[in-house]
Amino acid sequence: FNSDKGCQFTAVRFTQRLVDAGIAPSTGSVGDSFDNALAENLWSTLKIELIYWPARVFATRAEAEAALFRYIDGWYNPRRIQAGLRGLSPDEYERAYYDRPDGQEADIIEPELVGAR
């Protein structure tokens, strides 16, 4: 279970219900900026690159959903370069993985823990 640390999620009764159900809460400490950092970063990117930058207004919810799908599935996931993939996009990384000579170690990724504490 993930929460934004609103008061209802820190209440003793709510915490006890999670324990009773065998659910581990996925929260940091109160005021922890890392709790929702990845989700907040994604939403910020979506707003800037999909809505604000081209100054778009969608006529219908279906139009907005189609644009979101095209953005995420057509560019954000497969083609966006990533530091953890040595500056390659996931598509480029996958091609490099399958194009490597037989028997060569798959050592393309070097783990990078940015912001780890």
C-alpha positions as a printed Julia matrix, in Angstrom:
117×3 Matrix{Float64}:
   0.0     0.0     0.0
   1.36    3.43   -0.91
   0.24    6.73    0.56
   1.16   10.38    0.48
   1.31   10.47    4.29
  -2.0    12.24    4.65
  -3.46   12.12    8.15
  -5.76    9.21    7.34
  -2.73    7.08    6.44
  -0.85    7.76    9.65
  -3.82    7.09   11.89
  -3.38    4.25   14.37
  -6.58    2.48   13.25
  -5.6     2.61    9.59
  -2.13    1.27   10.35
  -3.67   -1.56   12.39
  -5.98   -2.48    9.49
  -2.95   -2.75    7.2
  -1.21   -5.01    9.71
  -4.33   -7.16   10.13
  -4.62   -7.55    6.34
  -0.92   -8.41    6.02
  -0.19   -5.33    3.92
   3.12   -3.52    4.3
   2.86    0.25    4.02
   5.11    1.8     1.37
   5.82    5.16    2.92
   8.81    7.12    4.05
   8.96    9.29    7.1
   6.74   12.34    7.37
   8.13   15.09    5.17
  10.38   12.7     3.26
  10.85   14.13   -0.24
  11.75   10.72   -1.68
   8.36    9.1    -0.98
   6.67   10.08   -4.26
   9.65   11.5    -6.15
   9.44    9.15   -9.16
   5.71    9.58   -9.64
   5.96   13.37   -9.25
   8.78   13.45  -11.8
   6.73   11.47  -14.33
   3.67   13.72  -13.9
   5.83   16.82  -14.28
   7.39   15.44  -17.47
   3.97   14.51  -18.88
   2.57   17.97  -18.21
   5.55   19.76  -19.75
   6.09   17.57  -22.8
   2.54   16.5   -23.6
   0.37   19.41  -22.52
   2.22   22.69  -21.85
   4.96   22.64  -24.48
   2.69   22.1   -27.49
  -0.04   24.1   -25.67
  -2.62   21.36  -26.17
  -6.25   21.26  -25.2
  -8.04   17.96  -25.7
 -11.62   17.97  -26.96
 -12.54   14.71  -25.24
 -11.25   12.39  -22.57
 -10.73    9.72  -25.25
  -8.51   12.11  -27.22
  -6.44   12.83  -24.1
  -6.12    9.12  -23.29
  -4.99    8.32  -26.86
  -2.37   11.1   -26.74
  -1.13    9.85  -23.36
  -0.87    6.28  -24.66
   1.03    7.42  -27.78
   3.42    9.47  -25.64
   4.17    6.78  -23.06
   4.15    3.71  -25.3
   5.5     5.39  -28.42
   8.27    7.55  -26.97
   8.68    7.74  -23.19
   9.14    4.02  -22.52
  10.95    2.75  -25.65
  12.99    5.68  -26.98
  13.86    8.01  -24.08
  17.59    7.82  -23.3
  18.5     6.69  -19.8
  21.7     7.24  -17.83
  21.44    3.75  -16.3
  21.63    2.27  -19.81
  24.81    4.24  -20.64
  22.86    6.9   -22.49
  20.94    4.41  -24.64
  17.18    4.19  -25.01
  15.52    0.92  -23.96
  15.06    0.03  -27.65
  18.75    0.68  -28.38
  19.8    -1.26  -25.29
  17.66   -4.25  -26.28
  19.09   -4.23  -29.82
  22.64   -4.07  -28.4
  21.83   -6.96  -26.08
  20.56   -9.22  -28.86
  23.23   -8.14  -31.36
  26.17   -8.99  -29.08
  28.44  -11.83  -30.21
  27.6   -15.28  -28.84
  29.13  -15.95  -25.47
  29.81  -12.29  -24.69
  28.79  -11.26  -21.2
  25.74   -9.03  -20.95
  27.6    -6.26  -19.12
  25.99   -3.33  -20.87
  24.24   -1.96  -17.78
  26.24   -0.42  -14.99
  23.96    0.12  -12.01
  23.8     3.7   -10.87
  22.03    4.53   -7.64
  21.3     8.21   -8.04
  19.99    9.75   -4.84
  20.37    6.54   -2.83
  20.89    7.0     0.84
